[in-house]
Amino acid sequence: MESNPQTRPPIDRAQILRAAASLGVLGTGANSAPRIMAALCNPGISPKEVAALVGKEPALYARVLRVANSPYYGQSRSITTIDRALVVLGVDAVRGIAAAACLDRSLPRRGQDSVVDMKSVIQHSIATAASAESLARIRRPTLAAEAFIAGLLHNLGIVVQLQLDAPGILAMIKLREAGDARDMRALESDCVAIGHEECIGVIFEAWQLPESLIAAARDHHDPMAAAPPHRELAALINLGANLGLAGGSTFGLEPAQVARNAPAMAWLELDDKQLDGVAVDMPARVAALRSALLEP
């Protein structure tokens, strides 16, 4: 099976968008989850505007209420309206729920015939989101909501990558199984015609997400390559993903923990003790988040 990207024609932006559209990832329609996500990512959005947006999408409306009433948030009274959910959860939490809806709807339901176990990808994404958010609260609290959203969605590009180059992905997995521990970018350069970071970057652009989220998606494996204004968010996703892997939330393309990114830690002024502290509570938090955010 051919897996050398140098022997195949390059994949361009138009092909990424076509693949994403065929999978339903682009979300056509004014009230689609991605369009709502783009609006919710506007830092100036008001609670009234959030309520109006969520109210236009019945499935998202129902999900917000379900999550608001889940054990994760520990409410003693039933929450029956979006306005009340916004008061109880806050705008940032509702944005996170919308991101989870985008992730859940965009991943294939094929399970057994996909070369990548999507349940494991979801687990890793939730672990990255939770860890990145916790790290942000230590040093960059204003980035906590964006870190959670970007962490949830950072591996969505793998779905499109699979559509475009399944043989290349399979070659990567076989190398991982054989003990190849190289960085993901290095492995991709040898095996696939397009990287997953480029795929999610193109999707985020199509969704019209903020530049900071696009940059974090495109450079989460090498956050210091991101433009300085967006480097903090990219670094948070990188370190959050590392903690996710260390906590056992792995998948076929990233089956083991990797070394912590020292330059990213320095950029955020974080040390090993702080990362270790976040790691302690992470398994229980990830399990609770998964139960709360995703459809049964």
C-alpha positions in Angstrom: 0.0 0.0 0.0 1.5 3.3 -1.1 2.2 5.6 1.8 5.0 7.9 0.6 3.6 11.4 0.3 6.4 12.4 -2.2 4.9 10.0 -4.8 1.4 11.5 -4.6 0.1 14.9 -5.8 -0.1 17.6 -3.0 -3.4 18.3 -1.3 -4.6 21.8 -1.5 -7.1 23.9 0.5 -9.9 23.2 -1.9 -9.5 19.5 -1.5 -9.6 19.9 2.3 -12.8 21.9 2.1 -14.4 19.4 -0.2 -13.5 16.5 2.1 -14.8 18.5 5.2 -18.0 19.3 3.4 -18.6 15.6 2.4 -18.2 14.7 6.1 -20.6 17.4 7.3 -17.8 19.2 9.2 -18.4 22.6 7.5 -22.0 22.8 8.7 -23.9 24.5 6.0 -26.8 26.7 7.1 -27.1 29.8 9.3 -28.0 27.8 12.4 -25.4 25.0 12.0 -23.2 24.2 15.0 -20.0 25.6 13.4 -21.8 28.9 12.5 -23.1 29.2 16.0 -19.6 28.3 17.3 -18.1 31.1 15.3 -20.5 33.6 16.7 -20.0 32.3 20.3 -16.2 32.8 19.9 -16.7 36.5 19.6 -15.4 37.7 23.0 -17.8 40.7 22.9 -21.0 38.5 22.7 -23.6 39.2 25.3 -25.6 36.7 27.3 -28.7 37.8 25.4 -27.1 37.1 22.1 -25.9 33.7 23.3 -29.4 32.8 24.3 -30.8 33.9 21.0 -28.2 31.8 19.1 -28.7 28.7 21.1 -32.4 29.1 20.9 -32.2 28.8 17.1 -30.8 25.3 17.2 -33.1 22.8 19.0 -30.5 20.1 19.4 -28.0 22.5 20.9 -30.7 24.1 23.1 -31.5 20.6 24.5 -27.8 19.8 25.0 -27.1 23.0 27.0 -30.0 22.2 29.3 -28.9 18.6 29.7 -25.4 19.6 30.6 -26.5 22.3 32.9 -28.5 19.7 34.8 -25.8 17.1 34.8 -24.0 16.0 38.0 -20.8 17.7 36.7 -22.3 21.1 37.6 -24.0 19.8 40.8 -27.1 22.0 40.7 -29.7 21.4 43.3 -32.5 22.9 41.2 -33.6 21.9 37.7 -32.6 24.4 35.0 -35.3 24.7 32.4 -34.3 27.8 30.3 -31.3 29.0 28.5 -31.4 32.3 30.3 -31.1 30.4 33.6 -28.4 28.1 32.2 -26.3 31.2 31.3 -26.7 32.6 34.8 -25.7 29.3 36.4 -23.0 28.1 33.9 -21.8 31.4 32.4 -21.2 32.3 28.8 -17.8 30.5 28.6 -19.3 27.2 29.7 -22.1 27.5 27.1 -19.4 28.1 24.5 -17.6 25.0 25.6 -20.8 23.0 25.3 -21.3 24.3 21.7 -17.7 23.2 20.9 -18.5 19.7 22.3 -21.5 19.6 20.0 -19.4 20.5 17.0 -16.9 17.7 17.9 -19.6 15.1 18.6 -21.5 15.8 15.4 -18.4 16.0 13.2 -16.8 12.7 14.1 -17.8 9.7 12.0 -20.0 7.0 13.5 -18.2 4.2 11.7 -16.2 3.0 14.7 -15.2 -0.4 13.6 -14.2 0.4 10.0 -12.1 3.5 10.8 -8.3 3.0 11.1 -8.4 5.4 14.0 -10.5 4.7 17.1 -12.6 7.9 17.3 -13.7 7.2 20.9 -10.0 7.5 21.9 -9.7 10.7 19.8 -12.6 12.2 21.7 -11.1 11.1 25.0 -7.8 12.7 24.2 -9.6 15.9 23.0 -11.5 16.2 26.3 -8.4 15.6 28.3 -6.5 18.3 26.3 -9.4 20.8 26.7 -9.6 20.2 30.5 -5.8 20.4 31.0 -5.4 23.4 28.8 -8.1 25.3 30.6 -6.7 24.4 34.0 -3.2 25.6 32.9 -4.7 28.8 31.6 -6.3 29.5 34.9 -2.9 29.5 36.5 -1.1 32.0 34.3 -3.5 33.2 31.6 -7.0 33.2 33.0 -8.4 35.3 30.2 -7.5 32.5 27.8 -9.3 29.7 29.7 -12.4 29.6 27.6 -10.5 29.7 24.3 -8.1 27.0 25.6 -11.0 24.7 26.4 -12.6 25.2 23.0 -9.3 24.9 21.0 -8.4 21.8 23.1 -11.7 20.1 22.3 -11.4 20.8 18.5 -7.6 20.6 18.0 -7.7 17.0 16.5 -10.8 17.4 14.4 -8.4 17.7 11.4 -7.7 14.0 11.7 -11.2 13.2 10.5 -10.5 15.1 7.3 -7.0 13.8 7.0 -8.4 10.2 7.1 -10.8 11.1 4.3 -8.0 12.5 2.1 -5.2 10.0 2.9 -6.3 6.9 4.8 -3.3 4.8 3.6 -0.9 7.4 5.0 -2.7 7.4 8.3 -2.5 3.6 8.4 1.2 3.8 7.7 1.7 6.1 10.6 -0.2 3.8 13.0 1.9 0.9 11.9 5.1 2.9 12.6 3.7 3.8 16.0 3.0 0.1 16.7 6.6 -0.7 15.7 7.8 1.8 18.3 8.4 4.9 16.3 8.3 7.7 18.8 9.0 10.7 16.6 7.1 13.9 16.8 3.8 13.9 14.9 5.0 16.4 12.4 8.0 14.3 11.5 6.0 11.2 11.2 3.4 13.0 9.0 6.1 14.3 6.7 7.2 10.8 5.9 3.7 9.2 5.6 0.9 11.5 4.7 0.2 14.1 1.9 -1.4 16.6 4.3 -0.9 17.3 8.1 -3.8 17.3 10.5 -2.9 20.7 11.8 -3.2 22.2 8.3 -6.6 20.4 7.9 -8.0 21.9 11.1 -6.6 25.3 10.3 -8.4 25.4 7.0 -11.6 24.2 8.7 -11.3 26.9 11.4 -10.8 29.5 8.7 -14.0 28.3 6.9 -15.8 28.5 10.2 -14.5 32.1 10.5 -13.1 31.5 14.0 -10.8 34.0 15.6 -7.2 34.1 14.4 -6.0 33.0 17.8 -7.9 29.7 17.5 -6.7 29.2 13.9 -3.1 29.7 14.9 -3.4 27.4 18.0 -4.9 24.7 15.7 -2.1 25.1 13.1 0.8 25.0 15.5 -0.3 23.0 18.5 2.6 20.6 17.9 5.1 23.4 17.7 3.6 26.4 19.5 6.7 28.5 19.3 6.2 28.6 15.5 2.9 30.5 16.0 2.9 34.3 15.7 3.8 35.8 19.1 0.2 37.2 19.7 -1.2 33.7 19.5 1.7 31.7 20.9 0.2 31.5 24.4 -2.9 29.7 23.3 -0.9 27.3 21.0 1.4 26.6 24.0 -1.6 25.9 26.3 -3.0 23.4 23.8 0.4 21.7 23.4 0.9 21.3 27.1 -2.7 20.3 27.6 -2.3 17.6 25.0 0.9 16.4 26.7 -0.9 16.1 30.1 -3.7 14.2 28.3 -1.3 11.7 26.9 0.5 11.4 30.3 -2.9 10.7 31.9 -3.6 7.8 29.6 -5.8 9.6 27.1 -4.0 8.3 24.0 -4.9 7.1 20.6 -3.3 5.2 17.7 -1.5 8.2 16.2 -0.2 9.4 19.7 0.0 6.2 21.7 2.3 7.4 24.5 3.4 10.4 26.5 6.0 12.7 24.9 8.5 15.1 26.5 7.1 18.3 27.8 7.7 21.3 25.6 10.2 23.4 27.7 10.0 26.5 25.5 6.2 26.5 25.7 6.4 26.2 29.5 8.9 29.1 29.7 6.7 31.2 27.4 3.7 30.7 29.8 5.9 30.9 32.9 4.8 27.4 34.1 6.9 24.8 35.8 6.8 21.0 36.3 5.2 21.3 39.7 2.3 23.3 38.3 1.8 20.8 35.5 2.0 17.9 37.9 -0.6 19.6 40.0 -3.0 19.9 37.1 -2.4 16.2 36.2 -3.4 14.9 39.7 -7.1 15.7 39.3 -7.3 15.3 35.5 -8.5 11.6 35.2 -11.6 12.2 37.3 -12.4 15.5 35.7 -12.1 14.1 32.2 -14.5 11.2 33.1 -17.0 13.7 34.5 -16.7 16.0 31.5 -17.1 13.2 29.0 -20.3 12.1 30.7 -21.6 15.7 30.8 -20.7 17.0 27.4 -21.2 14.1 25.0 -24.4 12.5 23.9 -25.0 9.1 25.5 
